Amino acid sequence: MRNGKGGAHAMAVNRAEQRAATRQALLAEGRRRFAADGYHHVVLAEVARAAGVTKGAAYHHFDSKAGLFRAVVAEVQHELGERVATAAERHEDLWGQLRAGCRAFLAAGTDPAVRQILLVDAPTVLGWDEWRALDEESSARHLAEALTALAAAGIIADQPVEPLARLLSGAMNEAALWIARGGDPQAAEQALDRLLAGLRSPT
Protein backbone atom coordinates (compact mmCIF):
# COMPACT_ATOMS: atom_id res chain seq x y z
CA MET A 1 0.00 0.00 0.00
CA ARG A 2 2.83 2.35 0.86
CA ASN A 3 4.47 1.60 -2.45
CA GLY A 4 1.26 2.45 -4.24
CA LYS A 5 1.00 5.80 -2.48
CA GLY A 6 4.67 6.49 -3.11
CA GLY A 7 4.29 5.66 -6.78
CA ALA A 8 1.24 7.92 -7.12
CA HIS A 9 3.10 10.75 -5.40
CA ALA A 10 6.09 10.34 -7.71
CA MET A 11 3.80 10.39 -10.74
CA ALA A 12 2.08 13.55 -9.49
CA VAL A 13 5.44 15.24 -8.93
CA ASN A 14 6.59 14.17 -12.38
CA ARG A 15 3.44 15.57 -14.00
CA ALA A 16 3.87 18.85 -12.14
CA GLU A 17 7.48 19.06 -13.32
CA GLN A 18 6.40 18.35 -16.89
CA ARG A 19 3.76 21.09 -16.73
CA ALA A 20 6.30 23.54 -15.35
CA ALA A 21 8.81 22.59 -18.07
CA THR A 22 6.16 22.99 -20.78
CA ARG A 23 5.16 26.40 -19.45
CA GLN A 24 8.79 27.53 -19.26
CA ALA A 25 9.50 26.33 -22.81
CA LEU A 26 6.51 28.30 -24.12
CA LEU A 27 7.57 31.39 -22.16
CA ALA A 28 11.13 31.22 -23.49
CA GLU A 29 10.09 30.73 -27.10
CA GLY A 30 7.35 33.34 -26.83
CA ARG A 31 9.78 35.84 -25.37
CA ARG A 32 12.28 35.21 -28.15
CA ARG A 33 9.66 35.70 -30.85
CA PHE A 34 7.92 38.70 -29.27
CA ALA A 35 11.30 40.44 -28.91
CA ALA A 36 12.42 39.64 -32.47
CA ASP A 37 9.18 39.98 -34.43
CA GLY A 38 6.79 42.08 -32.34
CA TYR A 39 3.47 40.95 -30.90
CA HIS A 40 1.36 41.23 -34.04
CA HIS A 41 3.64 38.98 -36.12
CA VAL A 42 3.73 36.10 -33.62
CA VAL A 43 1.44 33.07 -34.05
CA LEU A 44 0.79 30.97 -30.93
CA ALA A 45 0.68 27.69 -32.86
CA GLU A 46 4.15 28.40 -34.24
CA VAL A 47 5.45 29.20 -30.76
CA ALA A 48 4.08 25.86 -29.55
CA ARG A 49 5.64 23.95 -32.44
CA ALA A 50 9.05 25.57 -31.90
CA ALA A 51 8.83 24.85 -28.16
CA GLY A 52 8.14 21.18 -28.91
CA VAL A 53 4.63 21.10 -27.45
CA THR A 54 1.14 20.85 -28.89
CA LYS A 55 -1.07 23.82 -29.72
CA GLY A 56 -3.53 22.45 -27.15
CA ALA A 57 -0.86 22.57 -24.44
CA ALA A 58 -0.15 26.20 -25.30
CA TYR A 59 -3.82 27.12 -24.94
CA HIS A 60 -4.06 25.10 -21.72
CA HIS A 61 -1.28 27.14 -20.12
CA PHE A 62 -2.03 30.61 -21.51
CA ASP A 63 -5.56 30.62 -23.07
CA SER A 64 -4.43 32.83 -25.96
CA LYS A 65 -1.51 34.66 -27.55
CA ALA A 66 -2.41 37.66 -25.40
CA GLY A 67 -2.21 35.45 -22.30
CA LEU A 68 1.27 34.28 -23.27
CA PHE A 69 2.33 37.85 -23.99
CA ARG A 70 1.01 39.02 -20.61
CA ALA A 71 3.10 36.35 -18.86
CA VAL A 72 6.19 37.30 -20.88
CA VAL A 73 5.70 40.99 -20.06
CA ALA A 74 5.45 40.18 -16.34
CA GLU A 75 8.65 38.13 -16.54
CA VAL A 76 10.61 40.83 -18.40
CA GLN A 77 9.25 43.57 -16.13
CA HIS A 78 10.27 41.60 -13.03
CA GLU A 79 13.77 41.06 -14.41
CA LEU A 80 14.10 44.77 -15.18
CA GLY A 81 13.08 45.64 -11.63
CA GLU A 82 15.69 43.22 -10.30
CA ARG A 83 18.32 44.71 -12.61
CA VAL A 84 17.54 48.20 -11.31
CA ALA A 85 17.64 47.05 -7.69
CA THR A 86 20.92 45.17 -8.16
CA ALA A 87 22.58 48.21 -9.74
CA ALA A 88 21.40 50.42 -6.88
CA GLU A 89 22.57 48.00 -4.19
CA ARG A 90 26.16 48.28 -5.40
CA HIS A 91 26.26 51.75 -3.80
CA GLU A 92 26.14 52.56 -0.12
CA ASP A 93 24.97 56.18 -0.32
CA LEU A 94 21.35 56.91 -1.16
CA TRP A 95 22.12 59.35 -3.97
CA GLY A 96 24.46 56.89 -5.63
CA GLN A 97 21.73 54.25 -5.41
CA LEU A 98 19.23 56.52 -7.16
CA ARG A 99 21.62 57.42 -9.97
CA ALA A 100 22.74 53.83 -10.51
CA GLY A 101 19.17 52.51 -10.55
CA CYS A 102 18.02 55.17 -13.01
CA ARG A 103 21.04 54.55 -15.26
CA ALA A 104 20.35 50.81 -15.23
CA PHE A 105 16.78 51.49 -16.32
CA LEU A 106 17.95 53.67 -19.21
CA ALA A 107 20.54 51.11 -20.26
CA ALA A 108 17.75 48.54 -20.56
CA GLY A 109 16.60 50.42 -23.66
CA THR A 110 19.35 48.63 -25.58
CA ASP A 111 17.93 45.21 -24.60
CA PRO A 112 15.75 43.93 -27.49
CA ALA A 113 13.29 42.24 -25.13
CA VAL A 114 12.79 45.38 -23.04
CA ARG A 115 12.58 47.60 -26.12
CA GLN A 116 10.07 45.64 -28.18
CA ILE A 117 8.10 43.86 -25.46
CA LEU A 118 7.91 46.41 -22.65
CA LEU A 119 8.28 49.77 -24.34
CA VAL A 120 6.73 49.28 -27.78
CA ASP A 121 4.10 46.52 -27.59
CA ALA A 122 3.00 46.22 -23.96
CA PRO A 123 1.27 49.63 -23.60
CA THR A 124 -0.89 49.04 -26.69
CA VAL A 125 -1.50 45.28 -26.34
CA LEU A 126 -2.25 45.27 -22.60
CA GLY A 127 -3.64 48.77 -22.34
CA TRP A 128 -2.15 51.68 -20.45
CA ASP A 129 -3.65 50.83 -17.03
CA GLU A 130 -2.42 47.24 -16.95
CA TRP A 131 1.00 48.23 -18.28
CA ARG A 132 1.33 50.92 -15.62
CA ALA A 133 0.28 48.46 -12.90
CA LEU A 134 3.02 46.03 -13.94
CA ASP A 135 5.57 48.86 -14.06
CA GLU A 136 4.57 50.04 -10.59
CA GLU A 137 5.13 46.54 -9.17
CA SER A 138 8.75 46.50 -10.32
CA SER A 139 11.05 49.35 -11.39
CA ALA A 140 8.61 52.16 -10.48
CA ARG A 141 8.27 50.72 -6.97
CA HIS A 142 12.06 50.77 -6.52
CA LEU A 143 12.12 54.40 -7.70
CA ALA A 144 9.41 55.45 -5.23
CA GLU A 145 11.23 53.70 -2.38
CA ALA A 146 14.49 55.44 -3.30
CA LEU A 147 12.84 58.86 -3.43
CA THR A 148 11.12 58.27 -0.09
CA ALA A 149 14.47 57.44 1.54
CA LEU A 150 16.13 60.50 -0.03
CA ALA A 151 13.38 62.82 1.22
CA ALA A 152 13.56 61.31 4.71
CA ALA A 153 17.34 61.89 4.75
CA GLY A 154 16.95 65.50 3.61
CA ILE A 155 18.91 64.88 0.41
CA ILE A 156 15.95 66.06 -1.65
CA ALA A 157 13.23 68.43 -0.48
CA ASP A 158 10.48 66.91 1.63
CA GLN A 159 7.57 66.58 -0.80
CA PRO A 160 4.85 64.17 -1.95
CA VAL A 161 6.76 61.28 -3.49
CA GLU A 162 4.07 59.80 -5.75
CA PRO A 163 3.84 62.65 -8.29
CA LEU A 164 7.62 63.00 -8.37
CA ALA A 165 8.06 59.25 -8.93
CA ARG A 166 5.50 59.31 -11.75
CA LEU A 167 7.18 62.26 -13.44
CA LEU A 168 10.61 60.64 -13.28
CA SER A 169 9.27 57.23 -14.31
CA GLY A 170 7.50 58.71 -17.33
CA ALA A 171 10.59 60.65 -18.35
CA MET A 172 12.80 57.57 -18.07
CA ASN A 173 10.36 55.40 -20.02
CA GLU A 174 10.46 57.96 -22.84
CA ALA A 175 14.24 58.20 -22.68
CA ALA A 176 14.63 54.40 -22.70
CA LEU A 177 12.37 54.22 -25.75
CA TRP A 178 14.42 56.98 -27.41
CA ILE A 179 17.60 54.96 -26.77
CA ALA A 180 15.86 51.85 -28.11
CA ARG A 181 15.14 53.70 -31.36
CA GLY A 182 18.75 54.69 -31.83
CA GLY A 183 19.23 57.57 -29.39
CA ASP A 184 22.61 58.17 -27.76
CA PRO A 185 22.71 56.41 -24.34
CA GLN A 186 25.49 58.69 -23.09
CA ALA A 187 23.51 61.83 -23.98
CA ALA A 188 20.48 60.37 -22.17
CA GLU A 189 22.58 59.65 -19.07
CA GLN A 190 23.95 63.20 -19.06
CA ALA A 191 20.44 64.63 -19.36
CA LEU A 192 19.31 62.35 -16.54
CA ASP A 193 22.15 63.51 -14.28
CA ARG A 194 21.19 67.16 -14.88
CA LEU A 195 17.55 66.37 -14.16
CA LEU A 196 18.36 64.54 -10.94
CA ALA A 197 20.81 67.21 -9.80
CA GLY A 198 17.93 69.69 -9.79
CA LEU A 199 16.21 67.64 -7.11
CA ARG A 200 19.03 67.86 -4.57
CA SER A 201 18.57 70.12 -1.58
CA PRO A 202 21.23 72.85 -1.22
CA THR A 203 24.02 71.66 1.05
C-alpha positions, 0 to 999 in steps of 0.5 A, spaced: 500 500 500 505 504 501 508 503 495 502 504 491 502 511 495 509 512 493 508 511 486 502 515 485 506 521 489 512 520 484 507 520 478 504 527 481 510 530 482 513 528 475 506 531 471 507 537 475 514 538 473 512 536 466 507 542 466 512 547 469 517 545 463 512 545 458 510 552 461 517 555 461 518 552 454 513 556 451 515 562 455 522 562 453 520 561 445 514 566 446 519 571 449 524 570 443 519 571 438 515 577 441 522 580 442 524 579 435 518 579 431 513 584 435 506 581 438 502 582 431 507 577 427 507 572 432 502 566 431 501 561 438 501 555 434 508 556 431 510 558 438 508 551 440 511 547 435 518 551 436 517 549 443 516 542 442 509 542 445 502 541 442 497 547 440 492 544 445 498 545 451 499 552 449 492 554 450 491 550 456 497 554 459 495 561 456 488 561 453 491 565 448 496 569 444 495 575 449 495 570 455 502 568 453 504 575 452 502 578 458 506 572 462 512 574 458 511 581 459 510 580 467 517 576 466 521 581 463 518 587 467 520 583 473 527 582 471 528 589 469 526 591 476 531 586 479 536 589 474 535 596 477 535 594 484 541 590 483 545 596 480 542 600 486 545 596 491 552 596 489 552 603 492 552 605 499 549 612 499 542 613 497 544 618 492 548 613 488 543 608 489 538 613 485 543 614 480 545 607 478 538 605 478 536 610 473 542 609 469 540 601 469 533 602 467 535 607 461 541 602 459 535 597 458 533 600 452 538 597 448 535 590 450 531 587 445 526 584 449 525 590 453 525 595 447 520 591 443 516 587 449 515 592 454 516 599 451 513 598 444 508 593 444 505 592 452 502 599 452 498 598 446 496 590 447 495 590 454 492 597 455 495 603 459 492 601 465 495 594 466 501 596 463 502 601 468 500 596 474 506 592 472 511 597 471 509 600 478 510 593 481 517 592 479 522 598 477 517 604 479 516 601 486 524 601 486 524 608 484 518 610 489 522 607 495 528 610 493 525 617 493 522 616 499 528 614 503 532 621 499 526 625 502 527 622 509 534 623 509 533 631 507 537 629 500 531 632 496 526 636 499 520 633 503 515 633 498 509 628 496 513 622 493 508 619 488 507 625 483 515 625 483 516 618 482 511 618 476 514 624 473 521 621 473 518 614 471 514 617 465 521 621 463 525 615 463 520 610 459 520 615 454 528 616 454 529 608 454 524 608 448 528 613 445 535 609 446 531 603 443 530 607 437 537 609 436 538 615 441 545 616 444 545 612 451 550 617 453 547 623 452 540 620 455 545 619 461 547 626 461 540 629 461 538 624 466 544 627 471 542 634 470 535 632 471 536 629 478 541 634 480 535 639 480 532 635 485 538 635 490 537 640 496 542 645 497 548 643 502 
